[in-house]
């Protein structure tokens, strides 16, 4: 009679939070459509939120979107442009 195989160990399922969508300096420059030196100035002056790991600076996509939204310039409503000055 053949020996029974041991039961396969059950896999333990663990929950992992989704990793943040991180971007590099070069990717940030491409997203903002600016020069890499401008990104370096933003980092040096702490004008953009970033994650620093060793020498590497990474940017969370949600922070990039917030940065873009904070620099949005809204146009004046056209009905205000037609008012006579007093």
TAURDA-V352215 format. One record per residue. N is the residue number from 0. RES is the residue in one small letter. PHI is phi as a letter, one per 40 degrees, with the letter a starting at -180 (* if undefined). OMEGA is omega in whole degrees, -180 to 180 (* if undefined). Layout:
# TAURDA-V352215
{{N & RES & PHI & OMEGA} {N & RES & PHI & OMEGA}}
This chain:
# TAURDA-V352215
{{0 & x & * & -179} {1 & x & c & 179} {2 & x & c & 179} {3 & x & c & 176} {4 & x & c & 176} {5 & x & c & -180} {6 & x & c & 178} {7 & x & c & 179} {8 & x & c & 179} {9 & x & c & 177} {10 & x & c & 178} {11 & x & c & 179} {12 & x & c & 178} {13 & x & b & 178} {14 & x & c & 175} {15 & x & b & 177} {16 & x & c & 179} {17 & x & c & 179} {18 & x & c & 179} {19 & x & c & 180} {20 & x & c & -175} {21 & x & c & 178} {22 & x & b & 178} {23 & x & c & 178} {24 & x & c & -178} {25 & x & c & 179} {26 & x & c & 177} {27 & x & c & 178} {28 & x & d & 179} {29 & x & c & 180} {30 & x & c & -179} {31 & x & c & -178} {32 & x & f & 179} {33 & x & b & 178} {34 & x & c & 179} {35 & x & c & 179} {36 & x & c & 177} {37 & x & c & 177} {38 & x & c & 178} {39 & x & c & 179} {40 & x & c & 177} {41 & x & c & 180} {42 & x & c & -177} {43 & x & c & -179} {44 & x & c & -178} {45 & x & f & 179} {46 & x & c & 179} {47 & x & b & 180} {48 & x & c & 180} {49 & x & a & 178} {50 & x & b & -179} {51 & x & b & 178} {52 & x & b & -174} {53 & x & g & 177} {54 & x & c & -175} {55 & x & c & 174} {56 & x & b & 178} {57 & x & b & -175} {58 & x & b & 178} {59 & x & c & -176} {60 & x & d & 178} {61 & x & c & 177} {62 & x & c & 178} {63 & x & c & 179} {64 & x & c & 178} {65 & x & c & 178} {66 & x & c & 180} {67 & x & c & 180} {68 & x & c & -179} {69 & x & c & 179} {70 & x & b & 180} {71 & x & c & 177} {72 & x & b & -177} {73 & x & c & 178} {74 & x & c & 176} {75 & x & c & 176} {76 & x & c & -175} {77 & x & c & -179} {78 & x & c & 177} {79 & x & c & -179} {80 & x & c & -176} {81 & x & c & -178} {82 & x & c & 177} {83 & x & c & 178} {84 & x & c & -179} {85 & x & b & *}}
